[in-house]
Amino acid sequence: MQLIGQYDSPFVRRVGVALMRYGMDFDHVPFSVMGDGEKFAQFNPLKRVPTLVLDSGEVLTESGAILDYLDETHGRNRALIAQDGRARRAALQRIALATAIADKAVAYFYTKRFGGEVDPWFAARCEEQIITGLHALNIHCADRHGNWWFGADPGHDDIAVACVARFLSEAYAPLVRLSDYPDLEDHSRRAENLSEFIQIQQPFLAPA
């Protein structure tokens, strides 16, 4: 398998960490969606990350869909998320919250970088959404019993939240200071000390 995309993307990173957790062999192809657009287009016409190329040549896109395939391949009963019921719904909602914040943050970042003058109202609204989302994640972390929502080891929701926290703290410094969200900061620090996160990581690189 080939995982295409750079690890400063929280979406690519969450897939990479899951691949490591599942013990699945893969090659990392660190194409940039901006600098390597034509190379990317050979696999994904939308030039979006992450993109996973299976050994069969089949191409999967979008982190949630990719992780669903990895769960199926690894075994639903051994996946990094509850199989059903309230626990699964809660995990999916935490993932949805984290990835929605990241989606907003990425779109806003590119708007500021390449869109010329940004309307002050729009800028304030985007920043408010990011901050409000982080406060919500912090509450989720504070309400948790134990180190991880999934159990003894991190699950997909734990991974997504940690990856998004790292991304925002780097891409949006000084707007986002994890010290303002102590329980989220603790979650992020604990995750970043794990071997999978240490191996699957890259400082944020702003697109040229």
LINPE-V990027 format. One record per backbone hydrogen bond with DSSP energy under -0.5 kcal/mol. NH is the residue of the N-H (numbers start at 1). CO is the residue of the C=O. If there is no record, write none. Layout:
nh->NH co->CO
nh->NH co->CO
This chain:
nh->2 co->53
nh->3 co->27
nh->4 co->2
nh->4 co->51
nh->5 co->29
nh->9 co->6
nh->10 co->8
nh->13 co->9
nh->14 co->10
nh->15 co->11
nh->16 co->12
nh->17 co->13
nh->18 co->14
nh->19 co->15
nh->20 co->16
nh->21 co->17
nh->22 co->18
nh->23 co->19
nh->23 co->20
nh->24 co->19
nh->27 co->1
nh->29 co->3
nh->29 co->27
nh->30 co->28
nh->31 co->29
nh->36 co->32
nh->37 co->34
nh->40 co->36
nh->41 co->37
nh->42 co->38
nh->42 co->39
nh->43 co->40
nh->44 co->40
nh->47 co->44
nh->51 co->4
nh->52 co->60
nh->53 co->2
nh->53 co->51
nh->54 co->52
nh->54 co->58
nh->57 co->54
nh->60 co->52
nh->62 co->50
nh->66 co->62
nh->67 co->63
nh->68 co->64
nh->69 co->65
nh->70 co->66
nh->71 co->67
nh->72 co->68
nh->73 co->69
nh->74 co->70
nh->75 co->71
nh->78 co->75
nh->79 co->76
nh->88 co->84
nh->89 co->85
nh->90 co->86
nh->91 co->87
nh->92 co->88
nh->93 co->89
nh->94 co->90
nh->95 co->91
nh->96 co->92
nh->97 co->93
nh->98 co->94
nh->99 co->95
nh->100 co->96
nh->101 co->97
nh->102 co->98
nh->103 co->99
nh->104 co->100
nh->105 co->101
nh->106 co->102
nh->107 co->103
nh->108 co->104
nh->109 co->105
nh->110 co->106
nh->111 co->107
nh->112 co->108
nh->113 co->109
nh->114 co->110
nh->115 co->111
nh->123 co->119
nh->124 co->120
nh->125 co->121
nh->126 co->122
nh->127 co->123
nh->128 co->124
nh->129 co->125
nh->130 co->126
nh->131 co->127
nh->132 co->128
nh->133 co->129
nh->134 co->130
nh->135 co->131
nh->136 co->132
nh->137 co->133
nh->138 co->134
nh->139 co->135
nh->140 co->136
nh->141 co->137
nh->142 co->138
nh->143 co->139
nh->144 co->140
nh->144 co->141
nh->146 co->144
nh->148 co->151
nh->156 co->80
nh->159 co->155
nh->160 co->156
nh->161 co->157
nh->162 co->158
nh->163 co->159
nh->164 co->160
nh->165 co->161
nh->166 co->162
nh->167 co->163
nh->168 co->164
nh->169 co->165
nh->170 co->166
nh->171 co->167
nh->172 co->168
nh->173 co->170
nh->175 co->172
nh->176 co->172
nh->177 co->175
nh->178 co->176
nh->180 co->177
nh->181 co->178
nh->185 co->181
nh->186 co->182
nh->187 co->183
nh->188 co->184
nh->189 co->185
nh->190 co->186
nh->191 co->187
nh->192 co->188
nh->193 co->189
nh->194 co->191
nh->198 co->194
nh->199 co->195
nh->200 co->196
nh->201 co->199
nh->206 co->204
